[in-house]
Amino acid sequence: MFSIGIDFGTNSVRAIVVRCSDGKEFGLGVVDYPSGRQGILLDEGNDLLARQNPRDYLLGLRQSVSQALVEAERDPAFSRDQIVGIGVDTTGSSPLPIDEHNVPLAFDPRFSDNLNAHCWLWRDHTSWQEAEDFTRIAAEHRPHYIAICGSTYSSEWWWAKIWHCLNVAPDVFDAAYSWVELADWIPSILAGKKDAQRIKRGMCAAGHKALYNRKWGGLPDREFLSMLDPKIGALRDRLYDWAQDASSPAGWLCGEWAAEFGLPEGIPIAIGAFDVHYGAIGSGIREGTLVKVIGTSTCDCAMVPVDHGVAEIPGICGIVEGSILPRFYGIEAGQSAVGDLFKWWVEEICDGSKDLHAELTREAQDLKPGQSGLLALDWNNGNRTILVDQRLSGLILGQTLHTSKAEIYRALVEATAFGARAIIERIRENGVKIDRVVCTGGIAEKNPMLMQIYADVTGCVMQVATSSQTCALGAAVAASVMAQFHPSFTVAQEAMTSVREAQYVPIAENRETYDRLYALYRQLHDSFGGLEPSADLTRLMKDLIDLKHAANR
């Protein structure tokens, strides 16, 4: 028997067909979004804006799954009638305004050219003011709401984006009957849902981004939301009262999409979730494991059993029961720019092609830690964790007239590693066990230099998941459980997921230098991040020079 996993990423859709008994991939389909710039709708006058055309999602869904099925059919062991379930993951928080029939507002000719009526992609930060106001109002009136997300609400998230839409495009807000996360919308389309009120909402998106919690009756209460704006309070009645974890399906494949793909009608569709959460499942997450999904941004996931409990963790994106696996608290953190940061330097600033990435990597890996005399902050797209401040920006310190492109490239890689260490330390400081780090994504697979730097900076052995499509694989794992091919997620993960034999072990000599560099990074981080605004940075450049001379000796 087989299942399908579909991963809606920032620039493309990927679908895989896998065998449920062992997770072997039989078919892969990849479709780039055709609209905008590499699939993202931008505004030249506002570099914080990032939207996507929902028509691209349907095109990508149709073509990617069809491609994967055609490729799978090349193996005589496969047939379409053996598909037992489908799972979907997406970026997030990526809310979409819809009408009462579950049709995106962007499909209405009145709004087709209005960017506010399209999907508000996760990387859209236009709502920074609303996020700050939300945090302030919640801290005064409902502090327990934001305690589960590190006491700071982010401009990347659900309520801030919807509130910003009301403020800048009230005509769009008023025309929308409801809003839905992309992670919930795609499963609802596959299930043929024509009523916005009947969309099944996943605990992952609801808990981490919309502050849903059964302890306070679901979503934030209407009185509180009306403090933002009475129209936001009224919207609550048109959203949802119940969110569910991965133990329940989002629905069953409707006749229209079954005919489209030549699949059995009525097979289960796993509940929708964000890419990193299903990526964690596809990477074999368990208690004590930190999964790093390294892509355009990086998302980190860890878990704690519900009966163990977990304290509030300042600056962490969220602690939500059932957001990854049932009966576990899911802990989410991340960095807003990783692959995007390297791409910015190589393709935008250096005006290079993808080949330049490989060239700069070869040059950078010959450098010793500290040899360049450079130190960078990885905030070119703001800071997601642990500062939760999207109005922060990047910095490269220590440049001279002899600084090379490769040296800056390595400094940016090191900056993301320092950011990763800050996250690990924050989680551990709050009593959560991390004894194993599993990385996944194209960067983790293809850039040994980066992986070794991550190991040296964090002091953790870095493992890499076997699958190249762990997000889609995690969705396929969930589908196999919904189809009852596997009796539990534990059994399914043991059968369908694994890590590669090769791993990256910290090098003691490098660790010593990186400990010194990290201390300097934290001076910059804490000063510019507002934790230590009066810090004395007058020695920092000279300390970098001293490290540079020591490395060159």
Secondary structure, DSSP 4 states (H G I P E B T S, - for coil): -EEEEEEE-SSEEEEEEEETTT--EEEEEEEE--STBTTBEEETTEEEEEEE-HHHHHHHHHHHHHHHHHHHTTSTT--GGGEEEEEEEE-SS-EEEE-TTS-BGGGSTTTTT-GGGSEE-TT--TTHHHHHHHHHHHHHH-HHHHHTTTT---TTSHHHHHHHHHHH-HHHHHH-SEEEEHHHHHHHHHTT---GGGPPEEHHHHHHHS--BGGGTBSPPHHHHHHH-HHHHHHGGGS-S-EE-TTSEEEE--HHHHHHHT--TT-EEEPPEEHHHHHHHHTT--TTEEEEEESSSEEEEEEEETTT-----TT-SEEEETSSSTTEEEEEEEES-SHHHHHIIIIIIS---HHHHHHHHHHHTTSPTTTT--EEE--TT-B-SSS-BTT---EEE---TT--HHHHHHHHHHHHHHHHHHHHHHHHHTT----EEEEESHHHHH-HHHHHHHHHHH--PEEEES-S-HHHHHHHHHHHHHTTSSSSHHHHHHHH--EEEEEE---HHHHHHHHHHHHHHHHHHHHHTTSSTT---TTHHHHHHHHHHHHH-
